[in-house]
Amino acid sequence: MRYWWVNQNQTYKAEVGGGYMWSPKTNKDGGFNRFYENMKEIDVGDIVFCFADALIKTVGVVSSSDRSAEKPKEFGKADAASFA
């Protein structure tokens, strides 16, 4: 079991309410981002601390393996979550 810190801010309601986490695969310029790569390393049972509005607002447990998906429509123009 590992622990993850997720900065969600603009996407908090969509992600927590929808029961998922999402991030882009690369930076806007197409470059590598370690935080985005970490999304591939989560495992079922890992603990996630969801940070938004200067608070740890939710603590969750990963319930399924990672998978690739398009940016959720409900994000609109909001930036995605990132892992640290």
N, C-alpha and C positions, 0 to 999 in steps of 0.2 A: 504494500500500500504506500502510495505517495501522496503528497499534499501539493495543491496548486492554488495560486493566487490569480484571480481573474479581474482585470479592470474593465468594467462594463459600461458605466456611465450612460451614454445615450441608448445603448441596446439592452440595458438591464431588464426593463419590463417585458420586452419581446422574448428575450432568452429565458429568463426565469419563468415567466408565464407560460411559455411554450415548451418548457422542459428540455431545452437544448442549449448548446454553446456553438458559436460559429466564429471563424476568423478567415480573412483572406489567405491565400497561399503565398503571396509575395507582397512587397511594398508597392505603392502606386507606380513607381518607376520600374517595376518588374524585378527589383533586387531582393536578395535573401533577407529574411527576418527570423531570427532565432525564436522569438516569441510565437510566431505563427507555426514554425516547425514543431514546437513543443505540443501542439494540438494532436500530433500523430503519436505522441508518447503516453497519452492518458490510457489508463486501464480501468476496467470494471472494478469498483470498490475504492478507487482513489477518492480522496476528499478534496472538494473545491470550495475555496473562500471567495465569494462574489462581492467585489468592492464597487460601490457606486455612491455618489453624493457624499464623499468623504467618510463613508461608513462601510464596515463589513455588514452587508444587508442580508445575506443569505449564506448558509453553509449547506452544501449538497454532497451527494455521493454519486459518482459516475455509474450509470446503470447499463450502458451498452458501449460497444466498441466504436471507434471513430469511423466516419465515412465521408466521402466527398459530397458536397452539395453546393448549389448556387447560392448567392447572397439572398437571404430571406427578404421577401417583398416588404414585410413590415418594418425593415430597417430604414427604408426610404433612402435618404442621403447620409444617414448617420454612419460614422466610422464603426468598424467591427471591434469586438473584444480582442484583447491581447493577453497572453499568458506571461507570467514571470516566475 
